Amino acid sequence: ENLSDHYTIPTALKACVGLRQVRFGKAIHTHVIVKGFGAILCVANSLVTMYTECGEMKDGLRLFESMSEKDVVSWTSLIVAYCRMGQEGKAVNTFLQMRNSQVPPNEQTFATMFAVCASLSRVVLGEQLHGNVFSLGLGDTLPVSNSMMKMYSACGKLDSASVLFRGMRCRDIISWSTIIGGYSQAGFGEEGFKYFSWMRQAGPKPTDFALASLLSVSGNMAALEQGRQVHVLAIYLGLEQRPTIRSALINMYSKCGSIME
């Protein structure tokens, strides 16, 4: 009764997603059909998102395919859903269909697609998307830049990741953690610690991911003193009890021959 206009329906569907109440979402869908709101794009997009995020991919896809009009939100909802389900190949195909439909991607589309490229190690596609990002004027968007950097790091293109990082106008903790983790996980411990020192001077507090990466490098290099310094920092930041940190500490001390610590 309270869903008397199409402006309140997307909000109600978002609540269904947050509560994972697909039953209520389906009831709202029925209400939408009865009221004749189904052709309104924002309502249709919200229904697709509700179904896909609640794990009802078949219903979401059926609704998506029935839509006479689709915008960037419509396409991106489907791409994000495929990515979340680990069906990266379908995410790529959906993105290509989107491009063929002449709908330009937005920041979320690109960030998701760079994650897909990282998962599939498709660096050539990632480089093509990188070009698209700048041609559309989205190069300074932080989530997109972070996702691009993560893609290059995951594909072993650390030089490209470094160039991107150094060219960023602003950086957040995700930016720093990504570049540190990229070098550390690739076995370039000195570079990882170099960026870590730079981050400490710049001010951001490291994440447990960044610290775990550095502890892993310390263990692989048998660099006990460096590992101890990271351990002290983890204690200072209140991160020592995080599962990722505890596991990394045990691994580091074990490899350094100091398991008793």
TIKOLMAR-820251 format. One line per 5 residues: number of its first residue (from 1); for each residue x, y, z of C-alpha. Coordinates in steps of 0.25 Angstrom, whole numbers, padded with zeros to 4 digits, m for minus. Each point is the difference from the previous one (the first is absolute). Layout:
<atoms>
NUM	X:Y:Z | ...
</atoms>
This chain:
<atoms>
1	0000:0000:0000 | 0012:0009:0003 | 0006:m0002:m0014 | m0010:0009:m0007 | 0011:0006:m0010
6	0012:m0005:m0007 | 0009:0009:0008 | m0001:m0008:0013 | 0001:m0014:m0007 | 0015:0000:m0002
11	0002:0004:0015 | m0009:m0012:0004 | 0008:m0009:m0009 | 0013:0005:0005 | m0005:m0004:0014
16	m0003:m0014:m0005 | 0014:m0002:m0005 | 0006:0005:0013 | m0009:m0010:0008 | 0001:m0011:m0011
21	m0015:m0001:0000 | m0002:m0004:m0014 | m0015:m0004:0003 | m0003:0014:0003 | 0007:0004:m0012
26	m0009:m0009:m0008 | m0012:0006:0006 | 0004:0014:m0004 | 0003:m0005:m0014 | m0015:m0005:0000
31	m0004:0014:0005 | 0008:0006:m0011 | m0007:m0008:m0011 | m0014:0003:0006 | 0003:0015:0000
36	0007:0001:m0013 | 0013:0004:0005 | 0008:m0010:m0007 | 0004:0008:m0012 | 0006:0011:0008
41	0015:m0002:m0001 | 0004:0003:0014 | m0010:m0010:0005 | 0004:m0011:m0009 | 0015:0002:0003
46	m0003:m0001:0015 | m0007:m0013:m0002 | 0011:m0006:m0008 | 0010:0004:0011 | m0009:m0005:0010
51	m0001:m0014:m0007 | 0015:m0001:m0003 | 0005:0004:0014 | m0010:m0009:0007 | 0006:m0012:m0009
56	m0012:m0001:m0009 | 0008:0001:m0013 | m0010:m0006:m0009 | m0011:0009:0004 | 0009:0012:m0001
61	0005:m0004:m0014 | m0014:m0003:m0005 | m0004:0014:0005 | 0012:0006:m0006 | m0002:m0006:m0014
66	m0015:0004:0000 | 0004:0015:0002 | m0003:0008:m0012 | 0010:0011:0005 | 0013:m0002:0007
71	0010:0010:0005 | 0014:m0001:0007 | m0007:m0004:0013 | m0007:m0011:m0006 | 0012:m0006:m0007
76	0010:0002:0012 | m0010:m0007:0009 | 0001:m0012:m0008 | 0015:0001:m0002 | 0002:0002:0015
81	m0009:m0012:0003 | 0008:m0009:m0009 | 0013:0004:0006 | m0005:m0002:0014 | m0004:m0014:m0004
86	0014:m0004:m0006 | m0006:0000:m0014 | 0010:0010:m0006 | m0001:m0005:m0014 | m0015:0003:0000
91	0004:0014:0006 | 0009:0002:m0012 | m0010:m0004:m0010 | m0011:0009:0007 | 0010:0012:m0001
96	0003:m0002:m0015 | m0015:m0001:m0002 | m0002:0013:0008 | 0011:0007:m0009 | m0007:m0005:m0013
101	m0013:0007:0006 | 0007:0013:0000 | m0002:0002:0015 | 0013:0006:0006 | 0005:m0006:0013
106	0001:0007:0013 | 0010:m0001:0011 | m0006:m0012:0006 | m0001:m0007:m0013 | 0015:0002:m0002
111	0004:m0003:0014 | m0007:m0013:m0001 | 0006:m0004:m0013 | 0014:0003:0004 | m0003:m0010:0012
116	m0005:m0010:m0011 | 0013:0002:m0008 | 0008:m0002:0012 | m0007:m0013:0004 | 0002:m0005:m0015
121	0014:0005:m0002 | m0005:0007:m0012 | 0010:0012:0000 | m0003:0003:m0015 | m0015:0003:0002
126	0004:0008:0013 | 0010:0008:m0008 | m0012:0003:m0010 | m0009:0004:0011 | 0011:0009:0006
131	0000:0007:m0013 | m0016:0001:0000 | 0001:0006:0014 | 0009:0012:m0004 | m0008:0002:m0013
136	m0013:0001:0009 | 0007:0010:0010 | m0001:m0010:0012 | 0015:m0001:0002 | 0000:0008:0013
141	m0011:m0009:0006 | 0006:m0006:0012 | m0007:m0013:0000 | 0003:m0002:m0014 | 0015:0003:0001
146	0001:m0010:0012 | m0007:m0011:m0008 | 0009:0003:m0012 | 0012:m0001:0009 | m0004:m0013:0006
151	m0003:m0006:m0013 | 0014:0004:m0005 | 0006:m0006:0013 | m0007:m0013:m0001 | 0004:m0001:m0015
156	0015:0002:0004 | 0001:0014:m0007 | 0006:0007:0012 | 0006:0010:m0008 | m0013:0005:m0005
161	m0006:m0001:0014 | 0011:0009:0005 | m0001:0010:m0011 | m0015:0001:0003 | 0002:0001:0015
166	0010:0011:m0002 | m0009:0008:m0009 | m0012:0000:0009 | m0004:0013:0005 | m0006:m0005:0013
171	0002:m0014:0007 | m0007:m0007:0011 | 0004:m0012:0008 | m0005:m0009:m0011 | 0010:0006:m0009
176	0011:m0002:0009 | m0004:m0014:0004 | m0001:m0004:m0014 | 0014:0004:m0005 | 0006:m0005:0013
181	m0007:m0013:m0002 | 0003:m0001:m0014 | 0015:0001:0001 | 0001:m0008:0013 | m0009:m0012:m0006
186	0009:0000:m0013 | 0012:m0002:0009 | 0006:0014:m0001 | 0001:0003:0014 | 0009:0012:0000
191	m0009:0007:m0009 | m0012:m0004:0009 | 0007:0006:0012 | 0004:0012:m0008 | m0014:0003:m0003
196	m0004:m0003:0015 | 0010:0010:0005 | m0005:0010:m0010 | m0014:m0003:0005 | 0004:0002:0015
201	0006:0014:m0004 | m0013:0004:m0007 | m0009:m0003:0012 | m0010:m0011:m0003 | m0001:m0012:0009
206	0003:m0013:m0006 | m0010:m0011:m0001 | 0001:m0014:0005 | 0002:m0004:m0015 | 0012:0009:m0002
211	0006:m0005:0013 | m0003:m0015:m0003 | 0007:0002:m0014 | 0012:0006:0007 | 0001:m0011:0010
216	m0001:m0010:m0011 | 0012:0007:m0007 | 0008:0001:0013 | m0002:m0015:0002 | 0004:m0004:m0015
221	0012:0009:0002 | 0003:m0005:0014 | 0001:0015:0004 | m0003:m0002:0014 | 0002:0014:0005
226	m0009:0006:m0011 | m0010:m0010:0004 | 0001:0004:0014 | m0002:0015:m0003 | m0013:m0004:m0008
231	m0004:m0008:0012 | 0002:0012:0009 | m0008:0009:m0009 | m0012:m0010:0000 | 0000:0000:0015
236	0000:0015:0000 | m0011:0001:m0010 | m0009:m0011:0007 | 0001:m0009:m0011 | 0008:m0012:0006
241	m0012:m0008:0003 | m0006:0000:m0014 | 0000:m0014:m0006 | 0008:0005:m0012 | 0011:0006:0009
246	0001:m0011:0009 | 0002:m0010:m0011 | 0010:0008:m0007 | 0008:0002:0013 | 0000:m0015:0003
251	0005:m0002:m0014 | 0010:0011:0000 | 0007:m0004:0014 | 0000:m0015:m0005 | 0007:0003:m0013
256	0010:0009:0008 | 0003:m0011:0010 | m0006:0007:0012 | m0013:m0007:0002 | 0001:0001:0015
261	m0003:0015:m0002
</atoms>
